[in-house]
């Protein structure tokens, strides 16, 4: 009886087999045809914009996972009195992690977590973005929210939120949020940090009394939100919310 190769089980005649060229040739052709048909199978791609469960398709050989965590929200701006400006700094971009996994290393199903973008708060610090994960195999963490600072007639600056990282897979850290800066007449809010799959919200500026600018929302997926700002007898305002995360799972056969 013919032997077979260890990976694709293609038949061959070994030294103990009686010569049987036609049968061996047919068996080899059928085995090769089977493998070529498998390789012609289109990839299976599943996109998760909310949490759920991934089910391993039949015949899977390898699985490429991309996990983008949510971005941090920009810091809000407190209410400002006359001759005061107030700003928030930008939220950090969400972390990103990826990995090419052997299908045999995965169970029949894997829990998928998709983090939301950080929540913006009027006059307060921005919320941190949620994590994104594919079981324990690929894990990315959300960006930190931007800061808010009470008003002052003295010039001041506040640093932006840190970009998210990750703990499993090949990790790409999100960009840090930009600093906010203000003095008695001018306010410049921090821009949101960029993520691997989404840009940060653009910062703003004002030097007109009574003007407020809500922070720009972080881009999908995972961008940090920009800080809010206000000047001279203005009310409190929120920064921009962080961009939501996403998990993409591509299966090869």
N, C-alpha and C positions, 0 to 999 in steps of 0.2 A: 504494500500500500504506500502511495506517495507521501513524502513528508510535507510540511507546510512552514512557511516563514512565520516568525514570532509575532509580528505586528499586524499584518494584513491577511495572514493565513492563505497566502498564495501557494498552490501545490507545486511540488517538484518531485522528480524521481530520485530516490536515494540508491545507494549501492546494493541494497538487499532486494530491490523490486525487480520483478520480471519486466523486460522491455514491453512497453505499451504506449507507443508514441501517440496514436490518435486519441486515446482516452485521456492521457495526460494533457495533451494540447487543448482538448475541449474543456477540461476542468480548469486549466490555467486561464483560458479566454473568458470563461464564465466568472471566475473569481476577479479578474481584472475589470470586467464590465460592471460587476457589483460595486467595486471600489470607486470607479469613475462615476457611476450614477450617484453614489453617496456624495462625492466631491462636487457634483453639479447641483446638489440641493442648496437653494438659497439660504442665506443666513436668516436666523430668527432674531428679530430685534424687538425688545419690549422696553417701553419708556414709562417710567413711574414719576408722575408729578405729585403723587400723594402716596402714603405708606400702603403696603400690601404684601403679597406673598408671590414669589417667583417659583414656578414649577418647571423642573428640568425636562426639556423635550426629549423624546425618544431618539436615540442615535447620536446624542450630543457628544462631541469630542473635546471641545474647549469653549470657555466662556470668558468674554472680555467685559469687565464691569467698569463703569465710570460713575463716580459718586461726587456730586457737587453740593456742598452744604450751603445753607442760607447766609445771606449777608447781614451784617449788623445795621441797625437803624442809625441815622444821624441824630446827634444831640439836639434838643429843642432850645429855643431862646426864651429866656424869662421876660416878663413885662418890663419895659424900660421907661424911666422917667425922663423929663426934659434934660437935654445935654448928656444923655447916656446912650450907648449902643450895647447890644447884647447879641451873642452868637452861640451856635453849637458847633462842635467839630464833627467830622465825617465818621461814619461807621466803617469797620473793617470788612474787606471782602471775605466771603466764605472760603474755607479750605476745600481742596479737590484731591481725590485719591482715585487711583485706577489700578487694575491688575488683570493679567491674563491667567485664568485658572483652568486646570485640568478638570473636565466634567466629572471624572471619577473621584475627585476630592470633595465633591459637593453632594449633599443629600438630595432626596427627591424634591424638596422644596426649601426655599431660603426666605427668611423674613427681610423685607425691604423697608427701610425708614427714610423718609424724605422730610427734611427740616423746612419749616417756614422761614421767611425773612423776619428779621427783628422788628418789633413793634415800635412805632414812633410815639413819643410822649410830648405833649405840649409843655414847654418850659422845663423839661426834665431830660435825663440821660436816655439815650436810645437803647432798645432791647437788643440782646445778643441773638444772632441767627441760630436756627436749629441744625443739628447734626444730620448727616446723610450716611446711610450704611447699607451694606449687603451682608447680612449676618455679621459674623466677626471677621470676614475675609477682607472687606474693604470698608474703611471707616474714615470719614472726614468731619471736622468740627466747624461750627459756625463762626462768623466774624463777630468781634466784640462791638457793642454799640458805642457811638460817639458820646462825648461829655457835654454837659450844660454848665454854664457858670453864671452866678448872680451878676447883675449889672454893676458897672463901676465907671466913674469919670476918669479913672486912670487906665492907660492902655494895658491890655492884657492879651495873652494867647492861651489856648488850651489844646492839648494834643488829641489826635484822632484815635479811634479804636484800633486795636491790633487785628491783623488778619487771622483767619482761622487756619488750623493745620490739619492733622489727622494722625491716626494711630495704627492703621493697617493698609497695606498696598503701597504703591509708589505715590508719595504725597507731594502736592504743590501748595505752598502756603499762600493764602490770599493777601492782597496788598493792604497796607495800613491806611486808615482814613486820614484825610488831610486835617491840619490844624485850623482852628478858628481863631480869628484875631479881631480885636475891636478897640476903639478909643472913644472919646466923647462925641465924635461926629461920624465916624466911619466904621462899618462892620463888614467883615469878609468871612463867610462861613466855610467850613472845611468840606472838601469834596469827598465822596465815598470811595473807598478802596476798591480796586478792580479784582474780580475773581477770574478763575481759569475760563469759565463759560459765561461771564457777564461783566459789563463795565459798571463802574461806580457812578452815582448820581453827581451831576455837576454842581459845584459850589456857587454861591451868589454873593452880591455885594450891595450895600446901600449906604448913602450918606444924606438921606432926606428924612427929616423928622416925621414920625408917625407911620413910617413904612415898615411893613413886615413881609418877609419872604419865607414861605414854607419850603423846607428842604426838598430837593429833588429825590425821587424814588430810585433805589438801586436797580440796575438793569438785570433782567433775567438772563442767565440763572446765577444767583449768588452774589451780585454786586452790592456794595455797601451804599446806604443812603447818605445824602448830604446833610449837613447841619442847617438848622433854621437860623434866621437872623431878624433883628428889629432895631429901630433907632428912634430915640426921642419921643416920649409919650406914646409908645406902641404897646399893644397887648402881647401876651405870651403866644408863642407859635411853636409848632412841632417841627422836628427834623423829618427827613424822608424815610419811609420804611425801607428795610433791606429787601433785596431781591430773593425770591423763593429758591429753594434747591431743586435738584432733579437727580434721578438715578437712571442710567441707561445700561441695559444688559443685552449683549449681543452674543448669540450662540452660533458656533461653527460646527459643521457635521463632517 
